[in-house]
Amino acid sequence: MGDRITIVLDSQNVEKLRNIQAKMIRTSPKSISFSHVLNLVVSEGLKKFKA
């Protein structure tokens, strides 16, 4: 389990993430949390940056 933090997101980004979550829920027999979706999107985005 990860660290529990508080973040502030633009409402447009929340809407996009909720749409991604809805698509994932429709195709998965398991429950999909908002945190799971956010972690997937962030990890994919971070792959583009060289640290």
PyMOL commands that place a pseudoatom at each C-alpha (Angstrom):
pseudoatom trace, name=CA, resn=MET, resi=1, chain=A, elem=C, hetatm=0, pos=[0.000, 0.000, 0.000]
pseudoatom trace, name=CA, resn=GLY, resi=2, chain=A, elem=C, hetatm=0, pos=[1.237, 3.469, -0.825]
pseudoatom trace, name=CA, resn=ASP, resi=3, chain=A, elem=C, hetatm=0, pos=[1.485, 6.664, 1.148]
pseudoatom trace, name=CA, resn=ARG, resi=4, chain=A, elem=C, hetatm=0, pos=[-1.691, 8.583, 1.907]
pseudoatom trace, name=CA, resn=ILE, resi=5, chain=A, elem=C, hetatm=0, pos=[-1.421, 12.152, 0.577]
pseudoatom trace, name=CA, resn=THR, resi=6, chain=A, elem=C, hetatm=0, pos=[-3.720, 15.025, -0.318]
pseudoatom trace, name=CA, resn=ILE, resi=7, chain=A, elem=C, hetatm=0, pos=[-3.623, 16.576, -3.779]
pseudoatom trace, name=CA, resn=VAL, resi=8, chain=A, elem=C, hetatm=0, pos=[-5.645, 19.219, -5.615]
pseudoatom trace, name=CA, resn=LEU, resi=9, chain=A, elem=C, hetatm=0, pos=[-6.673, 18.471, -9.221]
pseudoatom trace, name=CA, resn=ASP, resi=10, chain=A, elem=C, hetatm=0, pos=[-8.308, 20.674, -11.839]
pseudoatom trace, name=CA, resn=SER, resi=11, chain=A, elem=C, hetatm=0, pos=[-11.930, 19.713, -12.423]
pseudoatom trace, name=CA, resn=GLN, resi=12, chain=A, elem=C, hetatm=0, pos=[-11.129, 19.000, -16.088]
pseudoatom trace, name=CA, resn=ASN, resi=13, chain=A, elem=C, hetatm=0, pos=[-8.469, 16.479, -15.054]
pseudoatom trace, name=CA, resn=VAL, resi=14, chain=A, elem=C, hetatm=0, pos=[-10.837, 14.855, -12.563]
pseudoatom trace, name=CA, resn=GLU, resi=15, chain=A, elem=C, hetatm=0, pos=[-13.454, 14.497, -15.292]
pseudoatom trace, name=CA, resn=LYS, resi=16, chain=A, elem=C, hetatm=0, pos=[-10.927, 12.867, -17.639]
pseudoatom trace, name=CA, resn=LEU, resi=17, chain=A, elem=C, hetatm=0, pos=[-9.780, 10.486, -14.915]
pseudoatom trace, name=CA, resn=ARG, resi=18, chain=A, elem=C, hetatm=0, pos=[-13.401, 9.589, -14.063]
pseudoatom trace, name=CA, resn=ASN, resi=19, chain=A, elem=C, hetatm=0, pos=[-14.041, 8.832, -17.752]
pseudoatom trace, name=CA, resn=ILE, resi=20, chain=A, elem=C, hetatm=0, pos=[-10.998, 6.544, -17.812]
pseudoatom trace, name=CA, resn=GLN, resi=21, chain=A, elem=C, hetatm=0, pos=[-12.244, 4.883, -14.632]
pseudoatom trace, name=CA, resn=ALA, resi=22, chain=A, elem=C, hetatm=0, pos=[-15.709, 4.376, -16.140]
pseudoatom trace, name=CA, resn=LYS, resi=23, chain=A, elem=C, hetatm=0, pos=[-14.228, 2.693, -19.227]
pseudoatom trace, name=CA, resn=MET, resi=24, chain=A, elem=C, hetatm=0, pos=[-12.096, 0.435, -17.044]
pseudoatom trace, name=CA, resn=ILE, resi=25, chain=A, elem=C, hetatm=0, pos=[-15.079, -0.484, -14.848]
pseudoatom trace, name=CA, resn=ARG, resi=26, chain=A, elem=C, hetatm=0, pos=[-17.133, -1.464, -17.914]
pseudoatom trace, name=CA, resn=THR, resi=27, chain=A, elem=C, hetatm=0, pos=[-14.451, -3.875, -19.122]
pseudoatom trace, name=CA, resn=SER, resi=28, chain=A, elem=C, hetatm=0, pos=[-13.287, -5.305, -15.785]
pseudoatom trace, name=CA, resn=PRO, resi=29, chain=A, elem=C, hetatm=0, pos=[-15.081, -7.766, -13.507]
pseudoatom trace, name=CA, resn=LYS, resi=30, chain=A, elem=C, hetatm=0, pos=[-13.185, -6.266, -10.547]
pseudoatom trace, name=CA, resn=SER, resi=31, chain=A, elem=C, hetatm=0, pos=[-13.755, -2.896, -8.894]
pseudoatom trace, name=CA, resn=ILE, resi=32, chain=A, elem=C, hetatm=0, pos=[-11.505, -0.073, -10.075]
pseudoatom trace, name=CA, resn=SER, resi=33, chain=A, elem=C, hetatm=0, pos=[-10.715, 2.689, -7.586]
pseudoatom trace, name=CA, resn=PHE, resi=34, chain=A, elem=C, hetatm=0, pos=[-10.045, 6.298, -8.492]
pseudoatom trace, name=CA, resn=SER, resi=35, chain=A, elem=C, hetatm=0, pos=[-6.636, 5.970, -6.805]
pseudoatom trace, name=CA, resn=HIS, resi=36, chain=A, elem=C, hetatm=0, pos=[-5.790, 2.990, -9.001]
pseudoatom trace, name=CA, resn=VAL, resi=37, chain=A, elem=C, hetatm=0, pos=[-6.635, 4.963, -12.142]
pseudoatom trace, name=CA, resn=LEU, resi=38, chain=A, elem=C, hetatm=0, pos=[-4.671, 7.987, -10.956]
pseudoatom trace, name=CA, resn=ASN, resi=39, chain=A, elem=C, hetatm=0, pos=[-1.620, 5.830, -10.167]
pseudoatom trace, name=CA, resn=LEU, resi=40, chain=A, elem=C, hetatm=0, pos=[-1.764, 4.195, -13.615]
pseudoatom trace, name=CA, resn=VAL, resi=41, chain=A, elem=C, hetatm=0, pos=[-1.975, 7.547, -15.407]
pseudoatom trace, name=CA, resn=VAL, resi=42, chain=A, elem=C, hetatm=0, pos=[0.812, 9.087, -13.324]
pseudoatom trace, name=CA, resn=SER, resi=43, chain=A, elem=C, hetatm=0, pos=[3.124, 6.097, -13.783]
pseudoatom trace, name=CA, resn=GLU, resi=44, chain=A, elem=C, hetatm=0, pos=[2.566, 6.145, -17.562]
pseudoatom trace, name=CA, resn=GLY, resi=45, chain=A, elem=C, hetatm=0, pos=[3.224, 9.884, -17.634]
pseudoatom trace, name=CA, resn=LEU, resi=46, chain=A, elem=C, hetatm=0, pos=[6.394, 9.543, -15.596]
pseudoatom trace, name=CA, resn=LYS, resi=47, chain=A, elem=C, hetatm=0, pos=[7.820, 7.042, -18.086]
pseudoatom trace, name=CA, resn=LYS, resi=48, chain=A, elem=C, hetatm=0, pos=[8.173, 9.942, -20.546]
pseudoatom trace, name=CA, resn=PHE, resi=49, chain=A, elem=C, hetatm=0, pos=[10.578, 11.761, -18.206]
pseudoatom trace, name=CA, resn=LYS, resi=50, chain=A, elem=C, hetatm=0, pos=[14.153, 10.702, -17.580]
pseudoatom trace, name=CA, resn=ALA, resi=51, chain=A, elem=C, hetatm=0, pos=[15.012, 11.137, -13.903]
for i in range(1, 51): cmd.bond("trace and resi %d" % i, "trace and resi %d" % (i + 1))
show_as sticks, trace
zoom trace
